[in-house]
Amino acid sequence: MSRKPLSSLTVVVPVYNEQAGLASFHESLIRRIDSLGYFKFDVIYCNDGSTDGSLERLKSLTEHDKRVQILSLTRNFGKEVATTAGINLAKGDGIITIDADGQHPVELIPELINEWHSGAKVVIGLRTDNSTASLIKRSGSTMFYRLFNRLTGLPIVAGGTDFRLIDKVVQADFARLTERNRITRGLIDWLGYQRVYVPFSAKPRLHDDSGYSIKKLFKLAIDSVISMSSSPLYVTAYIGAIVLPLSLLLGLVMAINGLFGDPLGWHATGGAYIIVLMLSLIGVVLMSQGIIGLYLSHIHSESLNRPLYVIDTEASVIK
């Protein structure tokens, strides 16, 4: 199903300490979109509590380009929330989310728009080559997608990124999702709209410092699985199903071994076996408490009903 040409486009760019590369990124973004020349567009930079000179650099951009808006949050709420804030504010018929570090190729934007013209409501940039990332991040990404798909039953294609175009219909449904601990791409995919993928190779970062440390990526992975699936709650049940029969078998072997004078030559006292058994059961209990605690922390966060983000109206430039 083809559509009439796109009449308006909003580009949402989350920013956290990207001062060094912002000017270069903005220039390449504007040049690429201007070359299309058949629709109006605006750019929303979502300043996520940057501590460098990113906000000042963004304000200088607004002075030279009236199409630039700044949505500045009062503190660092995290990339996922900053992206959500930008999507909620966007007014274009199509909304593109893209990182400010330069790894998402702006040259691919026309292809995303072409897929929208063909009828797609969600067009996703699919990273097929990420050789610029460290081995730890590449390996961790592969493991995350496998684990996420297995636990949640929600198929997310490995390499799917936040570099994507969504229709305003998707935006309206996305705005209804209020989770605090969120992964934007997972929530958009959860909505169920048919997805089209456009492959790309990740470009080098415009500057060396990555906004996402290994610790932040690990937290994002944990939050994503817990918010999208209840499967981890059943992990302890599976462990218990394994530990219980093994414990019974061990007890039976202990009894037989004791009755026949230690033919196995273990020379272990009954107390030693009991201690091993108790440690195994304690491990199961502790793991159960840990997983339940994660879910309780999410329930606590949701029950507080705090706003997802807070906008610094004095620092923002909304048009």
Secondary structure, 3 states (H helix, E strand, C coil): CCCCCCCEEEEEEEECCCHHHHHHHHHHHHHHHHCCCCCEEEEEEEECCCCCCHHHHHHHHHHHCCCEEEEEECCCCCHHHHHHHHHHHCCCCEEEECCCCCCCCHHHHHHHHHHHHCCCCEEEEEEEECCCCCHHHHHHHHHHHHHHHHHHCCCCCCCEEEEEEEEHHHHHHHCCCCCCCCCHHHHHHHCCCCEEEEEEECCCCCCCCCCCCHHHHHHHHHHHHHHHCCHHHHHHHHHHHHHHHHHHHHHHHHHHHHHCCCCCCCCCCHHHHHHHHHHHHHHHHHHHHHHHHHHHHHHHHHHHCCCCCCECCCCCECC
